[in-house]
Amino acid sequence: QVQLVESGGGLVQAGGSLRLSCAASGRFFSSYAMGWFRQAPGKEREFVAAIWRSGGTSSYADSVKGRFTISRDNAKNTVYLQMNSLKPEDTAVYYCAADPIFTKVAGSYDYWGQGTQVTVSS
């Protein structure tokens, strides 16, 4: 069992930055690939970024490529999402998720956090 708690969301102006954190409890954090997803009001949950167990491989949605960076610290059981050059269309609830498989498919992830709100004003 893995429990995930996100933090770091908030209100920021367009062009600004935020860093989200996701702290994991439970055993074997390094056995899980980690993903970040987001869901805006009235829209489906969408893939943002994912990182392999060791952190050596990552993948990004086209909409955030070059602006967002996913990273992890297995010693701290934490995954991060550094978000730069934020746009109003990045406004959403951001969720972290854990799964043994490296995937962009939300339905494949076994464990989810409760989400943290990110609001980008224009």
N, CA, C and O of each residue as an XYZ file, in Angstrom:
488
protein
N       0.839     -1.185      0.000
C       0.000      0.000      0.000
C       0.882      1.245      0.000
O       1.840      1.340      0.767
N       0.548      2.193     -0.866
C       1.288      3.446     -0.960
C       0.313      4.592     -0.748
O      -0.748      4.638     -1.372
N       0.665      5.494      0.115
C      -0.144      6.699      0.326
C       0.622      7.900     -0.195
O       1.819      8.044      0.051
N      -0.082      8.761     -0.917
C       0.551      9.894     -1.585
C      -0.103     11.194     -1.122
O      -1.328     11.293     -1.051
N       0.726     12.187     -0.809
C       0.224     13.483     -0.374
C       0.924     14.573     -1.170
O       2.141     14.739     -1.082
N       0.135     15.318     -1.954
C       0.688     16.419     -2.745
C       0.700     17.711     -1.937
O      -0.094     17.897     -1.015
N       1.612     18.588     -2.302
C       1.669     19.923     -1.719
C       2.330     20.860     -2.708
O       2.928     20.424     -3.692
N       2.217     22.163     -2.436
C       2.906     23.144     -3.262
C       2.036     23.902     -4.239
O       2.519     24.804     -4.923
N       0.762     23.554     -4.317
C      -0.121     24.273     -5.214
C      -0.412     25.678     -4.701
O      -0.050     26.033     -3.579
N      -1.066     26.462     -5.535
C      -1.408     27.814     -5.125
C      -1.803     28.672     -6.309
O      -2.059     28.183     -7.410
N      -1.842     29.972     -6.045
C      -2.208     30.960     -7.056
C      -0.941     31.660     -7.528
O      -0.142     32.121     -6.713
N      -0.757     31.738     -8.831
C       0.433     32.370     -9.394
C       0.031     33.113    -10.661
O      -0.916     32.727    -11.346
N       0.749     34.168    -10.961
C       0.486     34.901    -12.194
C       1.101     34.184    -13.391
O       2.068     33.435    -13.255
N       0.531     34.425    -14.550
C       1.080     33.863    -15.773
C       2.554     34.232    -15.907
O       2.956     35.366    -15.646
N       3.346     33.247    -16.320
C       4.786     33.436    -16.413
C       5.542     33.048    -15.165
O       6.770     32.965    -15.175
N       4.818     32.810    -14.095
C       5.447     32.455    -12.838
C       5.769     30.973    -12.742
O       5.602     30.217    -13.699
N       6.239     30.575    -11.553
C       6.670     29.193    -11.322
C       6.081     28.655    -10.023
O       5.782     29.404     -9.093
N       5.928     27.368     -9.989
C       5.557     26.640     -8.777
C       6.281     25.304     -8.800
O       6.590     24.765     -9.862
N       6.544     24.781     -7.612
C       7.071     23.430     -7.511
C       6.127     22.603     -6.656
O       5.895     22.912     -5.488
N       5.590     21.558     -7.246
C       4.740     20.627     -6.534
C       5.587     19.491     -5.969
O       6.568     19.056     -6.573
N       5.181     19.032     -4.805
C       5.830     17.877     -4.187
C       4.783     16.810     -3.924
O       3.609     17.106     -3.702
N       5.225     15.584     -3.952
C       4.353     14.452     -3.631
C       5.144     13.512     -2.739
O       6.097     12.867     -3.176
N       4.734     13.449     -1.489
C       5.412     12.595     -0.517
C       4.698     11.261     -0.417
O       3.475     11.205     -0.293
N       5.469     10.192     -0.472
C       4.912      8.850     -0.445
C       5.251      8.161      0.874
O       6.377      8.250      1.363
N       4.282      7.489      1.429
C       4.536      6.642      2.588
C       4.347      5.201      2.158
O       3.760      4.924      1.112
N       4.844      4.297      2.963
C       4.789      2.906      2.576
C       6.147      2.437      2.084
O       7.103      3.208      2.002
N       6.203      1.202      1.772
C       7.467      0.591      1.422
C       7.714      0.608     -0.080
O       6.784      0.717     -0.879
N       8.950      0.501     -0.435
C       9.340      0.247     -1.815
C       8.954      1.374     -2.769
O       8.501      1.112     -3.884
N       9.128      2.620     -2.347
C       8.835      3.754     -3.226
C       9.610      3.634     -4.523
O       9.087      3.927     -5.598
N      10.849      3.206     -4.420
C      11.693      3.127     -5.623
C      11.265      2.020     -6.577
O      11.822      1.889     -7.667
N      10.286      1.230     -6.177
C       9.754      0.186     -7.059
C       8.636      0.695     -7.960
O       8.122     -0.042     -8.801
N       8.266      1.951     -7.778
C       7.143      2.514     -8.510
C       7.588      3.608     -9.460
O       8.390      4.472     -9.107
N       7.048      3.557    -10.682
C       7.086      4.731    -11.533
C       6.084      5.733    -10.964
O       5.081      5.353    -10.361
N       6.372      7.007    -11.163
C       5.509      8.056    -10.630
C       5.022      8.960    -11.751
O       5.761      9.268    -12.686
N       3.793      9.369    -11.645
C       3.227     10.244    -12.661
C       2.542     11.438    -12.048
O       2.093     11.403    -10.902
N       2.469     12.498    -12.832
C       1.655     13.659    -12.489
C       0.556     13.791    -13.548
O       0.809     13.685    -14.748
N      -0.655     14.021    -13.076
C      -1.806     14.239    -13.938
C      -2.498     15.521    -13.473
O      -2.240     16.016    -12.376
N      -3.366     16.043    -14.312
C      -4.136     17.214    -13.915
C      -5.545     17.115    -14.475
O      -5.802     16.454    -15.480
N      -6.448     17.801    -13.782
C      -7.843     17.810    -14.205
C      -8.408     19.200    -14.003
O      -8.475     19.705    -12.882
N      -8.813     19.810    -15.104
C      -9.451     21.118    -15.071
C     -10.962     20.921    -14.991
O     -11.464     19.866    -15.380
N     -11.690     21.914    -14.497
C     -13.144     21.785    -14.394
C     -13.782     21.448    -15.736
O     -13.505     22.092    -16.748
N     -14.637     20.435    -15.733
C     -15.339     20.044    -16.936
C     -14.518     19.251    -17.927
O     -14.997     18.934    -19.016
N     -13.278     18.923    -17.565
C     -12.403     18.180    -18.482
C     -11.967     16.870    -17.855
O     -12.053     16.683    -16.641
N     -11.501     15.973    -18.698
C     -11.000     14.700    -18.202
C      -9.599     14.870    -17.623
O      -8.871     15.805    -17.956
N      -9.255     13.948    -16.758
C      -7.912     13.948    -16.202
C      -6.921     13.667    -17.320
O      -7.133     12.769    -18.135
N      -5.839     14.436    -17.358
C      -4.869     14.273    -18.437
C      -3.458     14.082    -17.902
O      -3.101     14.574    -16.832
N      -2.687     13.367    -18.664
C      -1.291     13.097    -18.327
C      -0.471     14.374    -18.428
O      -0.643     15.170    -19.350
N       0.430     14.555    -17.458
C       1.352     15.689    -17.473
C       2.792     15.205    -17.635
O       3.501     15.636    -18.546
N       3.217     14.310    -16.747
C       4.596     13.836    -16.781
C       4.708     12.543    -15.995
O       3.893     12.259    -15.117
N       5.724     11.767    -16.321
C       5.992     10.525    -15.588
C       7.492     10.309    -15.515
O       8.251     10.793    -16.355
N       7.901      9.576    -14.497
C       9.322      9.302    -14.295
C       9.495      7.857    -13.863
O       8.706      7.326    -13.081
N      10.526      7.240    -14.378
C      10.814      5.841    -14.085
C      11.321      5.696    -12.654
O      11.664      6.678    -11.996
N      11.360      4.463    -12.192
C      11.682      4.154    -10.808
C      12.997      4.788    -10.358
O      13.089      5.357     -9.271
N      14.002      4.680    -11.210
C      15.323      5.190    -10.853
C      15.471      6.675    -11.139
O      16.434      7.310    -10.709
N      14.507      7.221    -11.871
C      14.591      8.622    -12.264
C      15.343      8.837    -13.559
O      15.495      9.979    -13.994
N      15.816      7.781    -14.188
C      16.627      7.928    -15.384
C      15.850      8.239    -16.643
O      16.413      8.742    -17.615
N      14.568      7.947    -16.636
C      13.726      8.167    -17.814
C      12.490      8.958    -17.410
O      11.885      8.693    -16.371
N      12.123      9.925    -18.233
C      10.922     10.696    -17.969
C      10.191     10.967    -19.279
O      10.754     10.839    -20.366
N       8.953     11.335    -19.148
C       8.124     11.618    -20.311
C       7.183     12.761    -19.981
O       6.750     12.912    -18.839
N       6.866     13.572    -20.997
C       6.039     14.745    -20.776
C       4.940     14.859    -21.833
O       5.096     14.423    -22.974
N       3.840     15.450    -21.420
C       2.826     15.844    -22.392
C       3.396     16.969    -23.250
O       4.201     17.773    -22.778
N       2.977     17.020    -24.502
C       3.473     18.064    -25.403
C       3.174     19.464    -24.875
O       3.945     20.399    -25.090
N       2.056     19.592    -24.188
C       1.626     20.904    -23.716
C       2.528     21.481    -22.627
O       2.502     22.686    -22.380
N       3.322     20.636    -21.977
C       4.178     21.131    -20.885
C       5.662     20.927    -21.172
O       6.510     21.363    -20.394
N       5.977     20.274    -22.272
C       7.370     19.979    -22.599
C       8.166     21.272    -22.707
O       7.748     22.216    -23.376
N       9.311     21.304    -22.046
C      10.149     22.491    -22.050
C       9.834     23.476    -20.949
O      10.616     24.393    -20.695
N       8.697     23.303    -20.290
C       8.295     24.199    -19.191
C       8.269     23.483    -17.845
O       8.591     24.082    -16.819
N       7.893     22.222    -17.841
C       7.770     21.443    -16.610
C       8.901     20.424    -16.542
O       9.364     19.921    -17.565
N       9.337     20.128    -15.316
C      10.355     19.103    -15.096
C       9.940     18.213    -13.939
O       9.664     18.692    -12.839
N       9.899     16.920    -14.196
C       9.603     15.951    -13.138
C      10.923     15.395    -12.618
O      11.857     15.158    -13.384
N      10.987     15.192    -11.309
C      12.175     14.600    -10.706
C      11.746     13.827     -9.466
O      10.612     13.954     -9.005
N      12.657     13.032     -8.936
C      12.322     12.261     -7.736
C      13.566     12.110     -6.878
O      14.698     12.130     -7.362
N      13.312     11.960     -5.590
C      14.365     11.696     -4.615
C      13.940     10.446     -3.860
O      13.116     10.510     -2.948
N      14.501      9.320     -4.242
C      14.068      8.055     -3.631
C      14.467      7.963     -2.157
O      13.840      7.235     -1.387
N      15.484      8.683     -1.774
C      15.882      8.684     -0.362
C      14.850      9.399      0.508
O      14.720      9.119      1.700
N      14.117     10.332     -0.114
C      13.093     11.087      0.618
C      11.684     10.629      0.271
O      10.708     11.205      0.752
N      11.570      9.603     -0.558
C      10.249      9.106     -0.968
C       9.381     10.233     -1.539
O       8.194     10.330     -1.227
N       9.975     11.069     -2.363
C       9.269     12.243     -2.862
C       9.500     12.414     -4.363
O      10.598     12.189     -4.872
N       8.444     12.815     -5.048
C       8.528     13.179     -6.447
C       8.114     14.643     -6.580
O       7.243     15.125     -5.855
N       8.745     15.331     -7.508
C       8.522     16.761     -7.680
C       8.057     17.072     -9.099
O       8.311     16.322    -10.042
N       7.375     18.195     -9.212
C       7.045     18.732    -10.527
C       7.364     20.226    -10.501
O       6.633     21.015     -9.903
N       8.453     20.601    -11.150
C       8.814     22.008    -11.272
C       8.093     22.573    -12.485
O       8.250     22.077    -13.600
N       7.304     23.612    -12.259
C       6.491     24.196    -13.317
C       6.930     25.641    -13.538
O       6.786     26.484    -12.653
N       7.457     25.913    -14.707
C       7.903     27.253    -15.071
C       7.059     27.802    -16.220
O       6.358     27.057    -16.906
N       7.138     29.100    -16.412
C       6.411     29.756    -17.508
C       4.946     29.335    -17.534
O       4.405     28.969    -18.577
N       4.330     29.394    -16.382
C       2.951     28.921    -16.249
C       1.993     29.767    -17.065
O       2.175     30.974    -17.224
N       0.967     29.102    -17.579
C      -0.057     29.731    -18.410
C      -1.420     29.533    -17.746
O      -1.597     28.594    -16.970
N      -2.376     30.399    -18.041
C      -3.719     30.204    -17.471
C      -4.300     28.824    -17.784
O      -5.055     28.277    -16.980
N      -3.960     28.262    -18.928
C      -4.486     26.947    -19.280
C      -3.856     25.813    -18.477
O      -4.268     24.661    -18.605
N      -2.867     26.128    -17.657
C      -2.311     25.130    -16.735
C      -3.142     25.017    -15.453
O      -2.880     24.153    -14.616
N      -4.130     25.879    -15.302
C      -4.993     25.838    -14.115
C      -5.730     24.515    -14.036
O      -6.420     24.123    -14.977
N      -5.583     23.828    -12.911
C      -6.187     22.508    -12.723
C      -5.862     22.013    -11.323
O      -5.064     22.608    -10.599
N      -6.499     20.915    -10.966
C      -6.066     20.156     -9.799
C      -5.015     19.160    -10.290
O      -5.237     18.418    -11.246
N      -3.883     19.165     -9.619
C      -2.768     18.299    -10.006
C      -2.685     17.119     -9.039
O      -2.726     17.280     -7.819
N      -2.567     15.936     -9.625
C      -2.505     14.697     -8.851
C      -1.195     13.965     -9.134
O      -0.717     13.942    -10.268
N      -0.630     13.377     -8.103
C       0.455     12.442     -8.351
C      -0.094     11.024     -8.219
O      -1.098     10.783     -7.550
N       0.587     10.109     -8.870
C       0.136      8.724     -8.893
C       1.337      7.805     -8.969
O       2.408      8.187     -9.440
N       1.133      6.571     -8.487
C       2.215      5.585     -8.454
C       1.761      4.291     -9.103
O       0.624      3.853     -8.928
N       2.671      3.687     -9.855
C       2.380      2.411    -10.496
C       3.686      1.680    -10.786
O       4.699      2.322    -11.065
N       3.681      0.366    -10.726
C       4.916     -0.358    -11.059
C       5.351     -0.194    -12.509
O       6.519     -0.379    -12.850
N       4.377      0.161    -13.362
C       4.638      0.276    -14.794
C       4.789      1.734    -15.179
O       4.050      2.582    -14.680
N       5.728      2.043    -16.054
C       5.923      3.387    -16.581
C       4.900      3.601    -17.682
O       5.001      3.002    -18.753
N       3.909      4.459    -17.421
C       2.815      4.620    -18.354
C       2.250      6.028    -18.290
O       2.396      6.726    -17.286
N       1.599      6.437    -19.378
C       0.912      7.722    -19.429
C      -0.588      7.564    -19.212
O      -1.329      8.547    -19.229
N      -1.026      6.352    -19.014
C      -2.451      6.054    -18.922
C      -2.921      6.137    -17.481
O      -2.482      5.361    -16.633
N      -3.810      7.073    -17.206
C      -4.266      7.284    -15.834
C      -4.888      6.028    -15.239
O      -4.678      5.726    -14.065
N      -5.649      5.301    -16.039
C      -6.333      4.120    -15.535
C      -5.413      3.006    -15.093
O      -5.849      2.079    -14.410
N      -4.151      3.076    -15.467
C      -3.193      2.042    -15.085
C      -2.610      2.264    -13.695
O      -2.080      1.332    -13.089
N      -2.701      3.470    -13.195
C      -2.054      3.781    -11.926
C      -2.841      3.215    -10.748
O      -4.064      3.332    -10.675
N      -2.102      2.600     -9.831
C      -2.722      1.935     -8.690
C      -3.044      2.881     -7.547
O      -4.040      2.698     -6.846
N      -2.202      3.894     -7.356
C      -2.327      4.747     -6.179
C      -2.344      6.211     -6.601
O      -1.643      6.625     -7.525
N      -3.179      6.990     -5.883
C      -3.364      8.397     -6.205
C      -3.338      9.236     -4.935
O      -3.744      8.792     -3.861
N      -2.846     10.466     -5.091
C      -2.970     11.437     -4.026
C      -4.312     12.145     -4.114
O      -5.128     11.860     -4.990
N      -4.522     13.078     -3.183
C      -5.804     13.769     -3.102
C      -5.869     14.975     -4.016
O      -6.950     15.513     -4.258
N      -4.720     15.411     -4.529
C      -4.679     16.529     -5.463
C      -4.348     17.842     -4.793
O      -4.611     18.035     -3.606
N      -3.768     18.743     -5.565
C      -3.474     20.088     -5.095
C      -3.843     21.065     -6.206
O      -3.550     20.829     -7.378
N      -4.491     22.165     -5.822
C      -5.013     23.114     -6.806
C      -3.901     24.060     -7.262
O      -3.166     24.623     -6.451
N      -3.804     24.215     -8.567
C      -2.916     25.204     -9.171
C      -3.780     26.156     -9.987
O      -4.515     25.732    -10.878
N      -3.687     27.441     -9.677
C      -4.454     28.456    -10.397
C      -3.486     29.495    -10.958
O      -2.697     30.090    -10.224
N      -3.561     29.699    -12.266
C      -2.685     30.650    -12.939
C      -3.541     31.796    -13.459
O      -4.416     31.596    -14.301
N      -3.286     32.986    -12.958
C      -4.067     34.152    -13.375
C      -3.398     34.849    -14.557
O      -2.175     34.845    -14.696
N      -4.226     35.440    -15.393
C      -3.687     36.126    -16.586
C      -3.383     37.586    -16.302
O      -2.926     38.305    -17.190
